[in-house]
C-alpha cells in the first residue's frame, strides 16, 4: 500500500492505492450515518428488552409459542422443552399471577403447602417432569379435591402456571413435609403407556395432591 495525493474526478482525493484499487476518504452521507446510529441505539434497547429484562419473548420462547399454537390445534401435549422455555420471558410472571389467584388457598403463597403438598421440595406424587406437572394442573385430581383447570385456563394458561411451579422446585421453603418420590431428571423417559417415574397409574389411590382452589376432599385413611 502506498500513500498518494491523486485526485479522482468522482471519488475526490485518493489517500491510498493498492494493486490498482483506489481508496478515497470522503465524508459519509448523512442518511447513512443516521441509519447507523439508529441501528446502534435500537440494538441496545432490543438487548435489554428481550435478553436482559425479558420483557418480551426471546427467540426460543417465540418459537415454542408458535409450535404451541400448532400443537394445541392438533391436540398434542407440549414437550418438556416447551415447558422449560416458559421459565424465560413474561409467561413466568403471568403464571405467578394465576398461581396467586387460584393456588394459594391450597399451596400457600410461596408454594410451601397447606391442604395441597409442598411444591418447593424435590418430591412429587405424580412425577416431577414438566409434562407430568402440566397434566396434573390441566386434568386435576378430583379424588383429592383439585379441579381440572384445563377448560378455564387453556393450554397457554396451564403452561404459564407449570413454568411458575417449576420455578419453585428445590427452593425448600419450610412448610408441609415432603410427599411422594424425588424427581430424577436423568431417569429414562417413560414409554407412552408407562407412568412417569414416581407417578401412580391413572386412577390409582394416592394421586398427586397438587391442588388449587376448590372444595378439598379428605384423603382416605390408611
C-alpha positions as CSV (number, residue, x, y, z in Angstrom):
1,X,0.0,0.0,0.0
2,X,1.3,3.4,-0.8
3,X,0.2,6.9,0.0
4,X,-1.0,9.1,-2.8
5,X,-2.2,12.6,-3.3
6,X,-4.0,11.8,-6.5
7,X,-7.4,13.3,-7.2
8,X,-10.2,11.4,-8.8
9,X,-12.9,13.4,-10.5
10,X,-15.6,11.2,-9.0
11,X,-14.2,9.9,-5.7
12,X,-12.2,13.0,-4.8
13,X,-8.8,12.9,-3.0
14,X,-7.2,9.4,-3.1
15,X,-5.5,8.6,0.2
16,X,-4.5,5.0,-0.5
17,X,-3.8,2.9,-3.6
18,X,-3.1,-0.8,-3.5
19,X,-2.9,-3.1,-6.5
20,X,-4.7,-0.6,-8.7
21,X,-7.5,-0.1,-6.1
22,X,-8.0,3.5,-5.2
23,X,-9.3,4.4,-1.7
24,X,-10.8,7.8,-1.1
25,X,-11.6,9.4,2.3
26,X,-14.9,11.2,1.8
27,X,-17.5,12.1,4.4
28,X,-20.2,9.6,4.8
29,X,-23.7,10.6,3.7
30,X,-26.0,11.9,6.4
31,X,-28.7,9.3,5.8
32,X,-26.1,6.5,6.2
33,X,-24.8,7.9,9.5
34,X,-28.3,8.4,10.7
35,X,-29.3,4.8,10.0
36,X,-26.1,3.5,11.5
37,X,-26.6,5.3,14.9
38,X,-30.3,4.5,14.9
39,X,-29.4,0.8,14.5
40,X,-26.9,1.0,17.3
41,X,-29.4,2.5,19.8
42,X,-32.1,0.1,18.6
43,X,-29.8,-2.9,19.2
44,X,-29.0,-1.8,22.8
45,X,-32.7,-1.3,23.5
46,X,-33.5,-4.7,21.9
47,X,-31.0,-6.4,24.1
48,X,-32.3,-5.0,27.3
49,X,-36.0,-5.6,26.3
50,X,-35.6,-9.2,25.2
51,X,-32.5,-10.5,26.8
52,X,-31.7,-8.6,30.0
53,X,-35.1,-7.7,31.4
54,X,-37.0,-10.4,29.4
55,X,-40.0,-8.0,29.0
56,X,-40.8,-9.7,25.7
57,X,-40.4,-13.3,24.5
58,X,-37.0,-14.2,23.1
59,X,-36.4,-16.3,20.0
60,X,-36.7,-19.6,21.9
61,X,-40.0,-18.5,23.6
62,X,-41.4,-17.2,20.3
63,X,-40.5,-20.5,18.6
64,X,-42.2,-22.6,21.2
65,X,-45.2,-20.2,21.3
66,X,-45.7,-20.8,17.6
67,X,-45.3,-24.5,18.0
68,X,-47.8,-24.5,20.9
69,X,-50.5,-23.0,18.7
70,X,-50.0,-25.7,16.1
71,X,-49.8,-28.4,18.8
72,X,-53.0,-27.2,20.5
73,X,-54.9,-27.3,17.3
74,X,-53.7,-30.9,16.8
75,X,-54.4,-31.8,20.4
76,X,-50.8,-32.7,21.1
77,X,-49.3,-32.2,24.6
78,X,-46.4,-29.8,25.0
79,X,-42.9,-31.0,25.2
80,X,-40.7,-30.7,28.2
81,X,-38.5,-28.3,26.2
82,X,-41.5,-26.0,25.5
83,X,-42.5,-26.0,29.2
84,X,-38.9,-25.3,30.3
85,X,-38.7,-22.4,27.8
86,X,-41.7,-20.8,29.5
87,X,-39.4,-20.2,32.5
88,X,-37.9,-17.3,30.5
89,X,-39.9,-14.3,29.4
90,X,-43.2,-12.7,30.5
91,X,-45.1,-16.1,30.7
92,X,-43.5,-16.8,34.1
93,X,-44.9,-13.6,35.7
94,X,-48.3,-14.4,34.2
95,X,-48.1,-17.9,35.7
96,X,-47.3,-16.3,39.1
97,X,-50.4,-14.2,38.9
98,X,-52.6,-17.2,38.1
99,X,-50.9,-19.2,40.9
100,X,-51.7,-16.4,43.4
101,X,-55.3,-16.2,42.2
102,X,-56.1,-19.9,42.2
103,X,-53.4,-22.0,44.0
104,X,-52.6,-20.1,47.2
105,X,-55.5,-21.4,49.2
106,X,-54.2,-24.9,49.0
107,X,-50.4,-24.4,48.5
108,X,-49.7,-21.1,50.3
109,X,-48.1,-18.0,48.7
110,X,-44.6,-19.5,48.5
111,X,-45.8,-23.0,47.5
112,X,-44.9,-24.4,50.9
113,X,-48.1,-26.4,51.1
114,X,-51.2,-26.4,53.2
115,X,-54.1,-28.6,52.0
116,X,-52.0,-29.4,49.0
117,X,-48.4,-30.6,49.1
118,X,-45.2,-28.6,49.4
119,X,-44.2,-27.6,45.8
120,X,-40.8,-26.3,46.8
121,X,-39.0,-29.6,47.6
122,X,-37.9,-32.3,45.2
123,X,-40.6,-34.8,46.0
124,X,-43.6,-35.3,43.7
125,X,-46.6,-37.6,44.0
126,X,-47.4,-37.5,40.3
127,X,-44.0,-37.2,38.8
128,X,-41.9,-34.0,38.7
129,X,-41.3,-33.8,35.0
130,X,-42.6,-30.6,33.3
131,X,-45.1,-32.6,31.3
132,X,-46.3,-34.5,34.4
133,X,-46.9,-31.2,36.3
134,X,-48.7,-29.8,33.2
135,X,-51.0,-32.8,33.1
136,X,-51.7,-32.6,36.8
137,X,-52.8,-29.0,36.6
138,X,-54.7,-29.5,33.4
139,X,-56.6,-32.7,34.4
140,X,-56.8,-32.1,38.1
141,X,-57.1,-34.7,40.8
142,X,-60.8,-34.9,41.7
143,X,-60.2,-37.6,44.3
144,X,-58.0,-35.1,46.2
145,X,-60.2,-32.0,45.7
146,X,-58.2,-30.5,42.8
147,X,-60.4,-29.5,39.9
148,X,-59.4,-29.6,36.2
149,X,-58.0,-26.3,35.2
150,X,-57.7,-27.0,31.5
151,X,-61.1,-25.7,30.4
152,X,-60.8,-22.4,32.3
153,X,-57.1,-21.6,31.8
154,X,-56.4,-23.2,28.4
155,X,-53.2,-24.5,27.2
156,X,-51.3,-21.2,27.4
157,X,-52.5,-20.6,31.0
158,X,-51.6,-24.1,32.1
159,X,-48.2,-23.7,30.5
160,X,-47.6,-20.5,32.4
161,X,-48.6,-22.0,35.8
162,X,-46.5,-25.0,35.1
163,X,-43.5,-22.8,34.5
164,X,-44.1,-21.0,37.8
165,X,-44.4,-24.3,39.7
166,X,-41.2,-25.4,38.1
167,X,-39.5,-22.2,39.3
168,X,-40.5,-23.1,42.9
169,X,-38.8,-26.5,42.8
170,X,-35.9,-27.1,45.2
171,X,-36.3,-23.8,47.0
172,X,-37.2,-25.8,50.0
173,X,-39.4,-23.3,51.8
174,X,-40.2,-24.5,55.3
175,X,-43.7,-25.9,55.3
176,X,-45.5,-29.2,54.7
177,X,-43.3,-32.3,54.9
178,X,-42.2,-33.8,51.6
179,X,-44.6,-36.3,50.0
180,X,-44.0,-38.7,47.1
181,X,-40.7,-39.6,45.5
182,X,-37.8,-37.3,44.5
183,X,-37.9,-36.4,40.8
184,X,-34.8,-37.6,38.9
185,X,-34.5,-35.6,35.6
186,X,-31.7,-38.0,34.4
187,X,-34.0,-41.1,34.6
188,X,-35.0,-42.6,31.3
189,X,-38.1,-41.1,29.7
190,X,-41.1,-43.3,30.2
191,X,-42.9,-45.0,27.3
192,X,-46.3,-43.8,26.1
193,X,-48.1,-46.5,28.2
194,X,-45.9,-46.2,31.3
195,X,-46.4,-43.7,34.1
196,X,-43.9,-41.0,34.8
197,X,-41.3,-42.0,37.5
198,X,-43.0,-41.5,40.9
199,X,-46.4,-41.3,39.2
200,X,-49.0,-43.9,40.0
201,X,-51.2,-45.4,37.3
202,X,-54.2,-43.4,36.2
203,X,-57.0,-43.8,38.8
204,X,-54.7,-45.3,41.4
205,X,-55.1,-44.3,45.1
206,X,-52.7,-41.6,46.3
207,X,-52.9,-39.5,43.2
208,X,-50.9,-36.3,43.2
209,X,-52.2,-33.9,45.8
210,X,-51.3,-30.8,43.7
211,X,-54.5,-28.8,44.4
212,X,-55.9,-25.5,43.6
213,X,-58.9,-23.5,44.7
214,X,-61.9,-25.8,45.2
215,X,-63.5,-28.0,47.8
216,X,-60.8,-30.2,49.2
217,X,-61.6,-33.9,49.7
218,X,-60.1,-35.5,52.8
219,X,-57.6,-38.2,51.8
220,X,-58.5,-41.8,52.6
221,X,-57.4,-43.1,56.0
222,X,-54.5,-45.5,55.8
